[in-house]
Amino acid sequence: MNKEKKDYIVDVAGERVYQNQSKEYSDAYTEWRNNSENKFAYRFVHDTREHIYIDGEGYADELAAQAERGALKRCFGFLGILMLVMLALQALYYIVANIIYDNPFFGWVYYSQRDTQPVVTAEQVYLYSVFKILTPAVLIFIVAFVVKIPHKIAVPNEKFNVRIFTYGIFISLIFLVVSRCFDYFLTELFSLVNLDISYYYCTDMDSAAAFGVYYATDMLIFPILAEILFRGYVLQLFRQFGDFFALFLSAICSACYYHDISKMMYIFVLSVILGVITIQNGNLVSTVITRLAVVNLSSLLNTISADASNLPLRLIEVAVSLVIIICSFISLAHMNSGLSKSLELSGDGTELTIAQKMRLLISSGWIDVFLLLALVELILSVRFI
């Protein structure tokens, strides 16, 4: 009887194959999606023998699309609220920092200030660090508590392909150098119309303890928490609607975490790379290591080039960047050319097209409110020279 049922009963949750994941991951995802009390899951079971039109309901395929659309709307609503909480915590920090220290944009070096290195007190660093860690930690707690997606899914850690991981590292390092060149060009371009945008992100502290706290926060703790949030919970939650879409959406959310133009573009592209590494490598550890490598190397280059008027230091930055590019290209050339095929993502395989999903995203009320407020913060971060 069970065999006969399997022949014609289609379960969209049970039949989904998540590439590069173990059977334990797929079983946990299927169980989570088929939980009748889970309002954030896309599930639909129908009898393929039923080809007749059901008055008021339609055909089976139409019902599947309706089920996916409803689940996607609920996930968008929750994501919009989650991102609004993020904006609220960031706005709270800006208000507190502005009231106490008259400096809400800690560490930002604007184009007009490129020949100076701002010095901040230890108290400013500690306040900044508390909010920097608190914000993603609160968001992770909320999404884990509300969505109740199993830890095995949210933070996958079952497979680790060293060659794919190495490939991703080199691609990320090449992007790092290219993006820095683009940032220089962008700041120069904006300066022509008297707009002052963030040139790089660096600062000088008045104590070694403050520097230690800052380094641990920005170069270690925050990148790990950000990857758990965006490449973990957000990406894995939306994989039920297709890997392409989940990767794009998690990259958008990551970019919106920042509020200066160049940083948003940089994080978006980096997040796409990290998302591919996460999906193709089947775990989050490789993604965290890759981001830590990029963040720390970027900080090193910022430190070297902090004084824009110091020609020897700028030459050192150029030399280091060239070494990174040359070594990365040589390493990629020596890797198996067939590896690039293994980095390809499979199709979305859901009832709704990418265009339909994007229309639902844009028409989501909470998402619209979040994007509008994020745009306001982006505008406020820009200054005039």
C-alpha positions in Angstrom: 0.0 0.0 0.0 2.8 2.4 0.9 4.6 1.6 -2.4 1.4 2.3 -4.4 1.1 5.6 -2.6 4.6 6.7 -3.5 3.8 6.1 -7.1 1.3 8.9 -7.4 1.5 11.1 -4.3 3.8 14.1 -4.8 5.2 15.8 -1.8 7.1 19.0 -2.8 8.9 19.2 0.5 9.9 15.5 0.6 11.0 15.4 -3.0 13.3 18.5 -2.9 17.0 17.6 -3.2 19.3 20.2 -1.6 22.6 20.0 -3.5 25.8 19.3 -1.6 23.9 18.5 1.6 23.8 15.2 3.5 20.7 13.1 3.9 20.4 14.2 7.5 20.2 17.8 6.3 17.5 17.0 3.7 15.5 14.9 6.2 15.6 17.7 8.8 14.5 20.2 6.2 11.6 18.0 5.0 10.4 17.4 8.6 10.5 21.1 9.3 8.7 22.0 6.1 6.0 19.3 6.6 5.2 20.5 10.2 1.6 21.6 10.0 2.2 24.3 12.6 5.1 25.8 10.7 3.7 28.9 8.8 7.1 29.8 7.2 7.4 26.5 5.2 6.3 25.9 1.6 4.7 22.5 1.6 2.2 20.9 -0.7 1.1 17.3 -1.2 -1.2 16.3 -4.1 -2.4 13.2 -5.9 -1.0 13.1 -9.5 -4.0 11.0 -10.6 -6.2 14.1 -10.1 -6.2 16.0 -13.3 -9.8 17.3 -13.1 -10.6 20.9 -12.4 -11.7 21.5 -8.9 -14.3 24.3 -8.9 -13.1 27.3 -6.9 -9.6 25.8 -6.5 -8.2 25.0 -9.9 -5.7 22.4 -11.0 -3.0 20.8 -8.8 -0.2 22.9 -10.3 -2.1 26.1 -9.5 -2.7 25.0 -5.9 1.0 24.3 -5.5 1.8 27.8 -6.8 -0.7 29.2 -4.3 0.9 27.3 -1.5 4.4 28.6 -2.4 3.1 32.2 -2.8 1.5 32.1 0.6 4.6 30.8 2.4 6.8 33.2 0.5 4.7 36.2 1.6 4.8 35.1 5.2 8.6 34.7 5.0 8.9 38.2 3.4 6.8 39.7 6.1 9.0 38.2 8.8 12.2 39.2 7.0 11.0 42.8 6.7 10.2 43.0 10.4 13.6 41.4 11.2 15.4 44.0 9.1 13.4 46.8 10.7 14.6 45.6 14.1 18.2 45.8 12.7 17.6 49.4 11.6 16.1 50.3 15.0 19.2 48.9 16.9 21.5 50.8 14.5 19.5 54.0 14.8 19.6 53.6 18.6 23.4 53.4 18.5 23.6 56.4 16.2 21.4 58.5 18.5 23.4 57.5 21.7 26.8 58.0 20.0 25.7 61.4 18.6 24.4 62.6 22.0 27.4 61.4 24.0 30.3 61.8 21.6 28.9 63.8 18.6 30.2 61.1 16.3 27.6 58.5 15.1 29.8 57.2 12.3 32.6 55.6 14.3 35.6 54.7 12.2 34.4 56.1 8.9 37.1 58.1 7.1 35.4 60.3 4.5 37.1 61.3 1.3 37.7 64.9 2.5 39.5 63.5 5.6 41.7 61.0 3.7 44.9 62.7 4.9 43.9 62.4 8.5 43.4 59.5 10.9 40.6 60.0 13.4 41.4 59.2 17.0 38.6 57.9 19.3 38.5 57.2 23.0 38.2 53.8 24.6 34.7 54.6 25.8 33.6 55.2 22.2 35.1 51.9 21.1 33.4 50.0 23.9 30.0 51.5 23.1 30.5 50.8 19.4 31.5 47.2 20.1 28.5 46.5 22.3 26.1 47.6 19.6 28.1 46.0 16.8 27.8 42.6 18.5 24.4 43.0 20.1 22.6 43.8 16.7 23.4 40.5 14.8 23.1 38.5 18.1 19.6 39.8 18.7 18.6 39.1 15.1 19.9 35.6 15.3 17.9 35.0 18.5 14.7 36.4 17.0 14.9 34.3 13.7 15.8 31.2 15.6 13.0 31.6 18.2 10.3 32.6 15.7 11.1 30.4 12.6 12.3 27.4 14.7 14.4 26.1 11.8 16.7 23.3 13.1 20.3 24.1 13.9 21.4 21.4 11.5 19.8 23.4 8.7 20.5 27.0 9.8 24.2 26.3 10.4 25.1 23.4 8.1 28.5 21.8 8.9 28.6 18.3 7.4 30.7 18.6 4.3 33.9 20.4 3.5 35.4 20.3 0.0 39.0 21.7 0.3 39.3 22.4 -3.4 36.0 24.4 -3.6 37.0 26.3 -0.4 40.4 27.2 -1.9 38.8 28.3 -5.1 36.4 30.5 -3.2 39.2 32.0 -1.2 41.2 33.1 -4.3 38.1 34.5 -6.0 37.3 36.5 -2.9 40.9 37.9 -2.7 40.8 38.9 -6.3 37.5 40.7 -5.7 38.9 42.4 -2.7 41.7 44.1 -4.7 39.3 45.0 -7.6 36.7 46.4 -5.2 39.4 48.7 -3.6 40.3 50.1 -7.0 36.6 50.7 -7.7 36.2 52.5 -4.3 39.0 54.8 -5.2 37.4 55.6 -8.5 34.0 56.0 -6.9 35.1 58.5 -4.2 37.0 60.5 -6.8 33.9 60.6 -9.0 31.6 61.7 -6.2 34.1 64.4 -5.2 33.6 66.0 -8.6 30.0 66.8 -7.6 31.0 67.8 -4.0 29.6 64.6 -2.4 31.7 63.3 0.5 31.3 59.5 0.9 33.2 57.0 3.0 36.7 56.5 1.7 37.7 53.5 3.9 36.9 52.2 7.3 39.7 52.6 9.8 40.4 54.4 13.0 43.1 55.1 15.7 42.5 54.4 19.4 43.9 56.0 22.5 44.6 52.7 24.2 45.8 49.2 23.4 42.9 47.7 25.3 40.4 49.6 23.1 42.2 48.4 20.0 42.0 44.8 21.2 38.3 45.1 21.7 37.8 46.8 18.4 39.8 44.2 16.5 38.0 41.3 18.2 34.7 42.9 17.4 35.2 43.9 13.8 37.7 41.3 12.6 36.4 38.2 14.4 33.1 38.3 16.3 31.0 40.4 13.9 32.0 38.6 10.7 31.1 35.2 12.3 27.8 36.4 13.6 27.0 38.1 10.2 27.6 34.8 8.4 25.5 32.8 10.8 22.7 35.3 10.3 22.8 35.8 6.5 24.5 32.8 5.0 23.1 30.7 7.8 19.5 31.5 8.9 18.4 33.8 6.0 19.9 31.8 3.1 18.9 28.4 4.5 15.4 29.6 5.3 14.8 30.7 1.7 16.5 27.7 0.0 13.0 26.1 0.0 12.1 28.7 -2.7 15.2 28.0 -4.8 19.0 28.4 -4.3 19.4 31.3 -6.8 16.7 33.3 -5.1 17.9 32.5 -1.6 21.5 33.5 -2.5 20.3 36.8 -4.0 18.0 37.7 -1.1 20.7 37.0 1.5 23.1 39.2 -0.4 20.6 42.0 -0.5 20.0 41.8 3.2 23.8 41.7 3.9 24.3 44.8 1.8 21.5 46.7 3.5 23.2 46.2 6.9 25.6 49.0 5.8 24.8 52.5 5.0 27.4 53.9 2.7 27.3 53.4 -1.1 30.6 51.8 -1.7 30.3 49.4 1.2 26.9 48.3 0.2 28.1 47.4 -3.4 31.2 45.7 -2.0 29.2 43.6 0.6 26.6 42.6 -2.0 29.1 41.1 -4.4 31.1 39.5 -1.6 27.9 38.1 -0.2 27.1 36.5 -3.6 30.5 34.8 -3.6 30.1 33.7 0.0 26.6 32.4 -0.8 28.0 30.3 -3.6 30.7 28.9 -1.3 28.1 28.0 1.3 25.9 26.2 -1.1 28.6 24.4 -3.1 30.7 23.5 -0.1 27.7 22.3 2.0 28.7 24.1 5.2 29.1 27.4 6.8 32.6 27.0 8.2 34.3 27.5 4.9 32.3 30.7 4.4 33.2 32.1 7.8 36.9 31.4 7.2 36.7 33.1 3.8 35.1 36.2 5.2 37.6 36.4 8.1 40.4 36.2 5.6 39.0 39.0 3.4 38.0 41.3 6.3 41.4 41.0 8.0 43.4 41.5 4.7 41.2 44.5 3.9 41.9 46.0 7.3 45.6 45.5 6.8 45.5 47.3 3.4 43.5 50.1 5.0 46.1 50.5 7.7 48.9 50.6 5.2 47.2 53.2 3.1 45.7 55.2 6.0 47.8 58.3 5.1 46.8 59.1 1.5 49.7 61.6 1.2 52.4 59.1 2.1 53.7 57.9 -1.3 55.8 55.0 0.1 52.9 53.5 2.0 50.7 53.8 -1.1 53.3 52.0 -3.1 53.4 49.2 -0.5 49.6 48.9 -0.8 49.9 48.6 -4.6 52.7 46.0 -4.3 50.7 43.9 -1.8 47.6 44.1 -4.0 49.7 43.0 -7.1 51.1 40.1 -5.1 47.5 39.0 -4.1 46.3 39.2 -7.7 49.3 37.4 -9.2 49.3 34.6 -6.6 45.5 34.2 -6.9 45.5 33.9 -10.7 48.5 31.5 -10.7 46.8 29.3 -8.1 43.5 29.3 -10.0 45.2 28.4 -13.2 46.9 25.4 -11.6 43.6 24.1 -10.2 41.6 21.6 -12.2 39.6 23.5 -14.9 36.7 21.1 -14.3 36.2 22.6 -10.8 34.3 25.6 -12.3 31.5 23.3 -13.4 31.1 22.0 -9.8 30.5 25.6 -8.7 27.4 26.0 -10.8 24.1 26.2 -9.0 21.2 24.1 -9.9 17.9 25.6 -11.0 15.3 26.9 -8.5 12.9 24.1 -9.2 9.8 25.7 -7.6 6.4 26.7 -8.9 7.0 30.5 -9.1 9.5 32.1 -11.5 12.2 34.5 -10.3 10.2 37.4 -11.8 7.1 36.4 -9.7 9.2 36.1 -6.6 10.7 39.5 -7.2 7.3 41.0 -7.6 6.2 39.5 -4.3 9.3 40.9 -2.7 8.8 44.4 -4.0 5.1 44.3 -3.0 5.7 43.1 0.5 4.7 45.9 2.9 7.3 45.3 5.6 10.1 44.9 3.1 9.0 48.2 1.4 9.1 50.1 4.7 12.6 48.7 5.5 14.0 49.6 2.1 12.6 53.1 2.4 14.2 53.6 5.8 17.4 52.1 4.6 17.5 54.6 1.8 17.0 57.4 4.2 19.9 56.2 6.3 22.0 55.9 3.2 21.2 59.5 2.2 22.0 60.8 5.7 25.4 59.1 5.6 26.5 61.2 2.6 28.0 64.6 3.4 28.9 67.6 1.2 32.5 68.7 0.8 
